[in-house]
Amino acid sequence: MNADPSSIPTPVLIALGVILLLHIALVVHCLILLARTPADRLVTGRKWLWAIIVVGVNLIGSVLFLALARRPSATEEQMPDLEPADAERVVRGLYGGDRG
C-alpha cells in the first residue's frame, strides 16, 4: 500500500508544508522561551525535562509548555517597596553611571 506522492494534489501538499513550518516555528519558539526562562520559574525546575516534552511530544508538548510549565513572574504587589535613593541606585546599576 505505497502511496505515490505525485498523486497528492498540490493544494494539499502546500497546506501540509505550511502546517509543518508552523509546527517547527512553535517548537523553536518554545525552546527559545525555555532557554530564557530561569529554572526557578519552571514548575518542575528542570529545563531538560521540558525540552524533551516539547521536542518529543510534538504539538501537545509545545502547548503543555506554554500553558503549564512556567510560573508567573512577580507582580507589583509582590515587589518590595523601594525608597527613591534605592530606586536611583538600581537604575544606575542597570543603565550605567550618570544619567542626565
N, C-alpha and C positions, 0 to 999 in steps of 0.2 A: 504494500500500500504506500508506495512512494509517490508523493505529490510533486508534480513538476512546477518549480517556482515561476516559470514563464506563463503558466496557466492562471496565475493570480492576477486579477485586474489591477491596473495601475493605480487607481484611487485608493484601493485597499493597501497596496504597498506604501503609498505616500502616508496614509493615516498611521500605519504601523511604524514607519520611520519617525513621524512626529511624536508618537507616544513613547517610543524608545528614547528619543532625545530629551523629552520632558522628564522621563524617569531618571535618566543619567544626571540631568541638571538637579533634580531633587536630592539624589544621593550625594552629589558633590556639595550641594548647599548644606545638607545635614552634617557631613563630615567636616566642613569648614566651621560651622557653628559649634560642633563638638570640640574641635581643636581650640577654639577661642573661649569656650566656657570653662571656668575654673572647676576643678574636680569637686570642691566642696559644695557647689551649686547643683550637682547631679544627684538624682535620687539614690543611686547605688554607690556613688563615689568612685566608680571605676569606668574610665573612658574606654578601655579596651573592650569591655562588655557591650557598651552601646555601639561601638564601631562594628563589632561582629553582628549585632542585631540589625543595624542599618544596612550593611552590605549583604548579609546572609538571608534576611527575611524579605528582601525586595521592597515593594511599595508599603506593605504593612509595617515593616521595621522603621521606615522613614517617618511614617505617620505616628507611630508609637513614640519615637524620639521627640518629635515636635510637640506632641500632646502631653507626654507623661514624664520625660526624662529630667527636665530642668525645673528647679525650684525658682520661685520668683525672687528677684533681687530686692534689696532693702527699699522700703518705701520711705516717704518723707517722715512719717510718724516714727519709724524705727531709727532714723538718723539722729545722731547726738546733736544737741544744741551747741553752736559754736559762738564764742564771743567774737566781735569784729576783728580783734587783733589776731585771733586764731584763724579766722577765715582768710585774712590777708596773708598769713604765713602759708596756708595751704595753697592759695592762688599763686604766690611767689614760687612755692615748691613745684607746682605743676607747670607753670608757664615761664619760669625764669625770673631773673632779678627785677630791676626797677621797671615798672610799667607806668608810663605817664609821660 
